[in-house]
Amino acid sequence: MPSRETLRLHAGLVDEMAKMLDVDLEEAAIDGSVSIDQISDAVVRCTECPNPAHCQDIINGAVSLSHTPEYCRNKDLLHKLMP
């Protein structure tokens, strides 16, 4: 199981990537588009990413994004939630 620090880092990456794609995960959970379990699973999938630093660099350098990086383990979920 990933450490608490690792989970916190990747929860932030998932949330920030969602925001870059104009996806509000909290609102999506409230309206039933995604479950809390699906969001938790997305964070765990993110911990398996071999290159979180590259993802963070993309997030830090962008105002918004039209798609996730190709290697993103959550691209299907995040693209499904995009407006």
MOPAC internal coordinates of N, CA, C and O (Angstrom, degrees):
PM7 1SCF
backbone

  N    0.0000 0     0.00 0     0.00 0    0    0    0
  C    1.4536 1     0.00 0     0.00 0    1    0    0
  C    1.5296 1   108.41 1     0.00 0    2    1    0
  O    1.2310 1   120.67 1   -44.61 1    3    2    1
  N    1.3268 1   116.32 1   135.39 1    3    2    1
  C    1.4630 1   120.11 1   178.89 1    5    3    2
  C    1.5336 1   111.09 1   -62.96 1    6    5    3
  O    1.2310 1   120.97 1   -29.68 1    7    6    5
  N    1.3089 1   115.74 1   150.32 1    7    6    5
  C    1.4611 1   120.61 1   178.81 1    9    7    6
  C    1.5276 1   110.09 1   -67.81 1   10    9    7
  O    1.2310 1   121.05 1   -16.45 1   11   10    9
  N    1.3067 1   115.60 1   163.55 1   11   10    9
  C    1.4666 1   121.38 1   178.05 1   13   11   10
  C    1.5281 1   110.52 1   -59.61 1   14   13   11
  O    1.2310 1   120.66 1   140.00 1   15   14   13
  N    1.3359 1   116.35 1   -40.00 1   15   14   13
  C    1.4675 1   120.84 1   179.09 1   17   15   14
  C    1.5297 1   110.83 1   -63.35 1   18   17   15
  O    1.2310 1   120.29 1   137.28 1   19   18   17
  N    1.3192 1   117.05 1   -42.72 1   19   18   17
  C    1.4652 1   121.52 1   178.83 1   21   19   18
  C    1.5248 1   110.67 1   -64.45 1   22   21   19
  O    1.2310 1   120.68 1   135.85 1   23   22   21
  N    1.3206 1   116.31 1   -44.15 1   23   22   21
  C    1.4678 1   119.76 1   178.80 1   25   23   22
  C    1.5244 1   110.79 1   -62.09 1   26   25   23
  O    1.2310 1   120.28 1   139.19 1   27   26   25
  N    1.3224 1   117.07 1   -40.81 1   27   26   25
  C    1.4640 1   121.03 1   179.54 1   29   27   26
  C    1.5372 1   110.24 1   -63.48 1   30   29   27
  O    1.2310 1   120.37 1   135.35 1   31   30   29
  N    1.3320 1   116.90 1   -44.65 1   31   30   29
  C    1.4658 1   121.09 1   178.56 1   33   31   30
  C    1.5272 1   111.02 1   -58.80 1   34   33   31
  O    1.2310 1   120.60 1   132.61 1   35   34   33
  N    1.3153 1   116.46 1   -47.39 1   35   34   33
  C    1.4606 1   120.18 1  -175.63 1   37   35   34
  C    1.5236 1   112.38 1   -75.88 1   38   37   35
  O    1.2310 1   120.02 1   150.13 1   39   38   37
  N    1.3244 1   117.57 1   -29.87 1   39   38   37
  C    1.4658 1   119.29 1   172.94 1   41   39   38
  C    1.5246 1   109.10 1   -61.44 1   42   41   39
  O    1.2310 1   120.68 1   139.48 1   43   42   41
  N    1.3240 1   116.31 1   -40.52 1   43   42   41
  C    1.4580 1   120.51 1   177.03 1   45   43   42
  C    1.5184 1   111.95 1   -64.51 1   46   45   43
  O    1.2310 1   120.33 1   138.16 1   47   46   45
  N    1.3305 1   116.97 1   -41.84 1   47   46   45
  C    1.4688 1   120.16 1   178.97 1   49   47   46
  C    1.5236 1   111.48 1   -63.28 1   50   49   47
  O    1.2310 1   120.52 1   136.36 1   51   50   49
  N    1.3322 1   116.60 1   -43.64 1   51   50   49
  C    1.4665 1   120.05 1   179.31 1   53   51   50
  C    1.5245 1   109.67 1   -62.27 1   54   53   51
  O    1.2310 1   120.37 1   134.16 1   55   54   53
  N    1.3131 1   116.90 1   -45.84 1   55   54   53
  C    1.4648 1   120.83 1  -178.99 1   57   55   54
  C    1.5272 1   111.31 1   -64.55 1   58   57   55
  O    1.2310 1   120.09 1   135.22 1   59   58   57
  N    1.3184 1   117.44 1   -44.78 1   59   58   57
  C    1.4657 1   120.60 1  -179.28 1   61   59   58
  C    1.5295 1   111.62 1   -66.86 1   62   61   59
  O    1.2310 1   120.23 1   139.96 1   63   62   61
  N    1.3308 1   117.16 1   -40.04 1   63   62   61
  C    1.4666 1   119.33 1   177.76 1   65   63   62
  C    1.5271 1   109.37 1   -63.49 1   66   65   63
  O    1.2310 1   120.56 1   138.31 1   67   66   65
  N    1.3295 1   116.54 1   -41.69 1   67   66   65
  C    1.4633 1   119.76 1   177.26 1   69   67   66
  C    1.5256 1   110.30 1   -58.96 1   70   69   67
  O    1.2310 1   120.17 1   133.21 1   71   70   69
  N    1.3239 1   117.28 1   -46.79 1   71   70   69
  C    1.4667 1   120.95 1   179.76 1   73   71   70
  C    1.5245 1   111.34 1   -60.20 1   74   73   71
  O    1.2310 1   120.45 1   140.22 1   75   74   73
  N    1.3407 1   116.74 1   -39.78 1   75   74   73
  C    1.4694 1   120.51 1   178.90 1   77   75   74
  C    1.5309 1   111.20 1   -62.07 1   78   77   75
  O    1.2310 1   121.07 1   152.27 1   79   78   77
  N    1.3399 1   115.55 1   -27.73 1   79   78   77
  C    1.4664 1   121.75 1   179.37 1   81   79   78
  C    1.5260 1   111.74 1   -93.17 1   82   81   79
  O    1.2310 1   120.33 1  -172.18 1   83   82   81
  N    1.3332 1   116.98 1     7.82 1   83   82   81
  C    1.4629 1   123.73 1  -179.02 1   85   83   82
  C    1.5279 1   111.68 1    65.63 1   86   85   83
  O    1.2310 1   121.07 1  -144.16 1   87   86   85
  N    1.3272 1   115.56 1    35.84 1   87   86   85
  C    1.4604 1   122.29 1   177.51 1   89   87   86
  C    1.5249 1   107.69 1  -112.27 1   90   89   87
  O    1.2310 1   120.80 1   -55.54 1   91   90   89
  N    1.3267 1   116.08 1   124.46 1   91   90   89
  C    1.4534 1   122.10 1   175.78 1   93   91   90
  C    1.5263 1   106.97 1  -100.30 1   94   93   91
  O    1.2310 1   120.68 1   -77.64 1   95   94   93
  N    1.3372 1   116.31 1   102.36 1   95   94   93
  C    1.4676 1   119.75 1  -175.78 1   97   95   94
  C    1.5142 1   112.65 1   -62.52 1   98   97   95
  O    1.2310 1   119.91 1   144.45 1   99   98   97
  N    1.3260 1   117.78 1   -35.55 1   99   98   97
  C    1.4597 1   120.40 1   178.51 1  101   99   98
  C    1.5318 1   110.03 1   -63.54 1  102  101   99
  O    1.2310 1   120.63 1   132.99 1  103  102  101
  N    1.3062 1   116.39 1   -47.01 1  103  102  101
  C    1.4683 1   120.48 1   178.83 1  105  103  102
  C    1.5276 1   110.80 1   -64.72 1  106  105  103
  O    1.2310 1   120.53 1   140.50 1  107  106  105
  N    1.3274 1   116.59 1   -39.50 1  107  106  105
  C    1.4657 1   119.97 1   178.63 1  109  107  106
  C    1.5228 1   111.03 1   -62.94 1  110  109  107
  O    1.2310 1   120.28 1   144.00 1  111  110  109
  N    1.3285 1   117.08 1   -36.00 1  111  110  109
  C    1.4635 1   120.31 1   177.24 1  113  111  110
  C    1.5235 1   110.79 1   -69.79 1  114  113  111
  O    1.2310 1   120.64 1   139.69 1  115  114  113
  N    1.3191 1   116.38 1   -40.31 1  115  114  113
  C    1.4618 1   120.24 1  -179.86 1  117  115  114
  C    1.5232 1   111.22 1   -64.43 1  118  117  115
  O    1.2310 1   120.66 1   137.93 1  119  118  117
  N    1.3405 1   116.35 1   -42.07 1  119  118  117
  C    1.4641 1   118.21 1  -177.79 1  121  119  118
  C    1.5401 1   113.35 1   -84.54 1  122  121  119
  O    1.2310 1   120.53 1  -179.49 1  123  122  121
  N    1.3230 1   116.59 1     0.51 1  123  122  121
  C    1.4602 1   120.23 1   174.36 1  125  123  122
  C    1.5159 1   115.00 1    86.72 1  126  125  123
  O    1.2310 1   119.91 1  -172.83 1  127  126  125
  N    1.3277 1   117.78 1     7.17 1  127  126  125
  C    1.4697 1   120.51 1   178.93 1  129  127  126
  C    1.5252 1   111.74 1   -69.94 1  130  129  127
  O    1.2310 1   120.97 1   154.56 1  131  130  129
  N    1.3233 1   115.75 1   -25.44 1  131  130  129
  C    1.4544 1   122.02 1   179.72 1  133  131  130
  C    1.5232 1   107.59 1  -147.74 1  134  133  131
  O    1.2310 1   120.61 1   -33.51 1  135  134  133
  N    1.3174 1   116.43 1   146.49 1  135  134  133
  C    1.4600 1   119.66 1   178.56 1  137  135  134
  C    1.5315 1   109.76 1   -94.56 1  138  137  135
  O    1.2310 1   121.16 1   -18.85 1  139  138  137
  N    1.3126 1   115.38 1   161.15 1  139  138  137
  C    1.4632 1   120.63 1   176.44 1  141  139  138
  C    1.5290 1   109.06 1   -60.13 1  142  141  139
  O    1.2310 1   120.15 1   141.93 1  143  142  141
  N    1.3237 1   117.32 1   -38.07 1  143  142  141
  C    1.4682 1   120.52 1   177.74 1  145  143  142
  C    1.5258 1   111.25 1   -62.41 1  146  145  143
  O    1.2310 1   119.89 1   141.06 1  147  146  145
  N    1.3243 1   117.82 1   -38.94 1  147  146  145
  C    1.4628 1   120.48 1   177.75 1  149  147  146
  C    1.5258 1   111.34 1   -65.13 1  150  149  147
  O    1.2310 1   120.40 1   142.11 1  151  150  149
  N    1.3188 1   116.85 1   -37.89 1  151  150  149
  C    1.4587 1   120.36 1   177.43 1  153  151  150
  C    1.5300 1   109.72 1   -67.47 1  154  153  151
  O    1.2310 1   120.27 1   137.02 1  155  154  153
  N    1.3220 1   117.08 1   -42.98 1  155  154  153
  C    1.4667 1   120.97 1   177.29 1  157  155  154
  C    1.5245 1   110.72 1   -60.61 1  158  157  155
  O    1.2310 1   120.63 1   136.62 1  159  158  157
  N    1.3207 1   116.39 1   -43.38 1  159  158  157
  C    1.4705 1   120.63 1   177.84 1  161  159  158
  C    1.5281 1   110.76 1   -62.41 1  162  161  159
  O    1.2310 1   120.27 1   143.07 1  163  162  161
  N    1.3310 1   117.09 1   -36.93 1  163  162  161
  C    1.4657 1   121.07 1   178.71 1  165  163  162
  C    1.5276 1   110.19 1   -63.50 1  166  165  163
  O    1.2310 1   120.16 1   139.58 1  167  166  165
  N    1.3187 1   117.30 1   -40.42 1  167  166  165
  C    1.4681 1   120.58 1   178.42 1  169  167  166
  C    1.5215 1   109.84 1   -64.04 1  170  169  167
  O    1.2310 1   120.07 1   135.23 1  171  170  169
  N    1.3230 1   117.47 1   -44.77 1  171  170  169
  C    1.4717 1   120.75 1   179.17 1  173  171  170
  C    1.5289 1   109.94 1   -62.69 1  174  173  171
  O    1.2310 1   119.99 1   136.78 1  175  174  173
  N    1.3386 1   117.62 1   -43.22 1  175  174  173
  C    1.4760 1   120.00 1   176.77 1  177  175  174
  C    1.5205 1   110.67 1   -59.16 1  178  177  175
  O    1.2310 1   120.50 1   139.65 1  179  178  177
  N    1.3202 1   116.64 1   -40.35 1  179  178  177
  C    1.4535 1   121.27 1  -179.94 1  181  179  178
  C    1.5310 1   111.08 1   -61.92 1  182  181  179
  O    1.2310 1   119.84 1   145.37 1  183  182  181
  N    1.3270 1   117.92 1   -34.63 1  183  182  181
  C    1.4722 1   120.55 1   179.35 1  185  183  182
  C    1.5216 1   111.34 1   -64.21 1  186  185  183
  O    1.2310 1   120.21 1   160.29 1  187  186  185
  N    1.3237 1   117.21 1   -19.71 1  187  186  185
  C    1.4636 1   121.38 1   179.85 1  189  187  186
  C    1.5232 1   112.73 1   -86.85 1  190  189  187
  O    1.2310 1   120.12 1   177.97 1  191  190  189
  N    1.3289 1   117.38 1    -2.03 1  191  190  189
  C    1.4559 1   122.57 1  -179.51 1  193  191  190
  C    1.5277 1   110.03 1   -68.37 1  194  193  191
  O    1.2310 1   120.16 1   -46.21 1  195  194  193
  N    1.3325 1   117.29 1   133.79 1  195  194  193
  C    1.4557 1   119.58 1   179.62 1  197  195  194
  C    1.5341 1   113.86 1   -79.39 1  198  197  195
  O    1.2310 1   119.64 1   172.08 1  199  198  197
  N    1.3427 1   118.28 1    -7.92 1  199  198  197
  C    1.4534 1   119.25 1  -173.32 1  201  199  198
  C    1.5332 1   113.29 1  -141.62 1  202  201  199
  O    1.2310 1   119.78 1  -120.99 1  203  202  201
  N    1.3243 1   118.03 1    59.01 1  203  202  201
  C    1.4645 1   118.84 1  -179.34 1  205  203  202
  C    1.5249 1   112.87 1   -65.25 1  206  205  203
  O    1.2310 1   119.87 1   153.60 1  207  206  205
  N    1.3244 1   117.86 1   -26.40 1  207  206  205
  C    1.4683 1   120.00 1   179.93 1  209  207  206
  C    1.5299 1   110.51 1   -65.23 1  210  209  207
  O    1.2310 1   119.96 1   142.35 1  211  210  209
  N    1.3215 1   117.68 1   -37.65 1  211  210  209
  C    1.4633 1   120.80 1   178.12 1  213  211  210
  C    1.5242 1   109.97 1   -65.60 1  214  213  211
  O    1.2310 1   120.49 1   137.94 1  215  214  213
  N    1.3071 1   116.66 1   -42.06 1  215  214  213
  C    1.4630 1   121.84 1   177.80 1  217  215  214
  C    1.5312 1   109.35 1   -60.00 1  218  217  215
  O    1.2310 1   120.44 1   134.76 1  219  218  217
  N    1.3342 1   116.76 1   -45.24 1  219  218  217
  C    1.4638 1   120.53 1   179.13 1  221  219  218
  C    1.5253 1   110.80 1   -62.12 1  222  221  219
  O    1.2310 1   120.25 1   141.02 1  223  222  221
  N    1.3268 1   117.12 1   -38.98 1  223  222  221
  C    1.4649 1   120.75 1   177.11 1  225  223  222
  C    1.5255 1   111.18 1   -62.00 1  226  225  223
  O    1.2310 1   120.28 1   138.44 1  227  226  225
  N    1.3249 1   117.08 1   -41.56 1  227  226  225
  C    1.4699 1   121.06 1   178.34 1  229  227  226
  C    1.5234 1   109.78 1   -62.44 1  230  229  227
  O    1.2310 1   120.59 1   133.44 1  231  230  229
  N    1.3036 1   116.47 1   -46.56 1  231  230  229
  C    1.4707 1   121.33 1  -179.99 1  233  231  230
  C    1.5219 1   110.54 1   -61.91 1  234  233  231
  O    1.2310 1   120.54 1   135.65 1  235  234  233
  N    1.3217 1   116.56 1   -44.35 1  235  234  233
  C    1.4687 1   120.53 1  -178.47 1  237  235  234
  C    1.5236 1   112.48 1   -65.77 1  238  237  235
  O    1.2310 1   120.35 1   152.66 1  239  238  237
  N    1.3331 1   116.93 1   -27.34 1  239  238  237
  C    1.4557 1   120.09 1  -175.88 1  241  239  238
  C    1.5108 1   115.14 1   -97.05 1  242  241  239
  O    1.2310 1   119.83 1  -178.21 1  243  242  241
  N    1.3174 1   117.94 1     1.79 1  243  242  241
  C    1.4609 1   120.76 1  -174.51 1  245  243  242
  C    1.5204 1   111.61 1  -118.58 1  246  245  243
  O    1.2310 1   121.29 1   -29.37 1  247  246  245
  N    1.3089 1   115.14 1   150.63 1  247  246  245
  C    1.4602 1   121.17 1   171.44 1  249  247  246
  C    1.5201 1   108.46 1   -90.70 1  250  249  247
  O    1.2310 1   120.98 1   140.89 1  251  250  249
  N    1.3184 1   115.72 1   -39.11 1  251  250  249
  C    1.4546 1   122.53 1   174.32 1  253  251  250
  C    1.5246 1   107.31 1  -154.74 1  254  253  251
  O    1.2310 1   121.11 1   -13.30 1  255  254  253
  N    1.3083 1   115.48 1   166.70 1  255  254  253
  C    1.4613 1   121.44 1   179.34 1  257  255  254
  C    1.5165 1   109.38 1  -132.69 1  258  257  255
  O    1.2310 1   120.65 1   -25.95 1  259  258  257
  N    1.3159 1   116.37 1   154.05 1  259  258  257
  C    1.4577 1   120.47 1   176.34 1  261  259  258
  C    1.5284 1   111.49 1  -101.27 1  262  261  259
  O    1.2310 1   120.60 1   168.39 1  263  262  261
  N    1.3401 1   116.45 1   -11.61 1  263  262  261
  C    1.4631 1   120.60 1   177.95 1  265  263  262
  C    1.5289 1   108.97 1  -162.47 1  266  265  263
  O    1.2310 1   121.38 1   -18.80 1  267  266  265
  N    1.3054 1   114.96 1   161.20 1  267  266  265
  C    1.4622 1   120.31 1   176.53 1  269  267  266
  C    1.5277 1   108.89 1   -77.59 1  270  269  267
  O    1.2310 1   120.55 1   -14.30 1  271  270  269
  N    1.3294 1   116.55 1   165.70 1  271  270  269
  C    1.4635 1   118.04 1   170.74 1  273  271  270
  C    1.5344 1   109.07 1   -61.60 1  274  273  271
  O    1.2310 1   120.17 1   -28.84 1  275  274  273
  N    1.2959 1   117.27 1   151.16 1  275  274  273
  C    1.4625 1   121.68 1  -177.41 1  277  275  274
  C    1.5263 1   112.27 1   -57.08 1  278  277  275
  O    1.2310 1   120.15 1   146.38 1  279  278  277
  N    1.3229 1   117.31 1   -33.62 1  279  278  277
  C    1.4654 1   121.52 1  -176.63 1  281  279  278
  C    1.5285 1   113.33 1   -80.24 1  282  281  279
  O    1.2310 1   119.51 1   174.47 1  283  282  281
  N    1.3259 1   118.55 1    -5.53 1  283  282  281
  C    1.4606 1   121.54 1  -174.69 1  285  283  282
  C    1.5246 1   110.93 1   -60.66 1  286  285  283
  O    1.2310 1   121.04 1   -53.67 1  287  286  285
  N    1.3006 1   115.62 1   126.33 1  287  286  285
  C    1.4701 1   121.14 1  -179.50 1  289  287  286
  C    1.5253 1   112.38 1   -76.00 1  290  289  287
  O    1.2310 1   120.68 1   173.04 1  291  290  289
  N    1.3294 1   116.31 1    -6.96 1  291  290  289
  C    1.4652 1   121.19 1   179.51 1  293  291  290
  C    1.5162 1   112.92 1  -116.57 1  294  293  291
  O    1.2310 1   120.19 1  -164.02 1  295  294  293
  N    1.3263 1   117.24 1    15.98 1  295  294  293
  C    1.4640 1   119.98 1  -175.18 1  297  295  294
  C    1.5244 1   111.98 1   -60.98 1  298  297  295
  O    1.2310 1   119.47 1   139.69 1  299  298  297
  N    1.3205 1   118.62 1   -40.31 1  299  298  297
  C    1.4703 1   119.46 1  -179.15 1  301  299  298
  C    1.5245 1   111.40 1   -62.91 1  302  301  299
  O    1.2310 1   120.58 1   133.58 1  303  302  301
  N    1.3254 1   116.49 1   -46.42 1  303  302  301
  C    1.4635 1   120.39 1   179.85 1  305  303  302
  C    1.5223 1   111.04 1   -63.36 1  306  305  303
  O    1.2310 1   120.13 1   132.13 1  307  306  305
  N    1.3308 1   117.36 1   -47.87 1  307  306  305
  C    1.4528 1   120.33 1  -176.36 1  309  307  306
  C    1.5176 1   111.55 1   -67.36 1  310  309  307
  O    1.2310 1   120.02 1   140.56 1  311  310  309
  N    1.3199 1   117.57 1   -39.44 1  311  310  309
  C    1.4699 1   119.60 1   179.01 1  313  311  310
  C    1.5202 1   111.53 1   -67.13 1  314  313  311
  O    1.2310 1   120.69 1   146.35 1  315  314  313
  N    1.3294 1   116.28 1   -33.65 1  315  314  313
  C    1.4739 1   120.99 1   176.92 1  317  315  314
  C    1.5284 1   111.23 1   -63.43 1  318  317  315
  O    1.2310 1   120.42 1   147.19 1  319  318  317
  N    1.3205 1   116.79 1   -32.81 1  319  318  317
  C    1.4584 1   121.84 1  -176.43 1  321  319  318
  C    1.5284 1   113.50 1   -87.62 1  322  321  319
  O    1.2310 1   120.33 1   170.32 1  323  322  321
  N    1.3249 1   116.97 1    -9.68 1  323  322  321
  C    1.4686 1   119.66 1  -178.69 1  325  323  322
  C    1.5176 1   111.26 1   -64.65 1  326  325  323
  O    1.2310 1   121.08 1   -35.19 1  327  326  325
  N    1.3512 1   115.54 1   144.81 1  327  326  325
  C    1.4734 1   119.34 1   179.62 1  329  327  326
  C    1.5155 1   111.62 1   -70.08 1  330  329  327
  O    1.2310 1   120.10 1   180.00 1  331  330  329

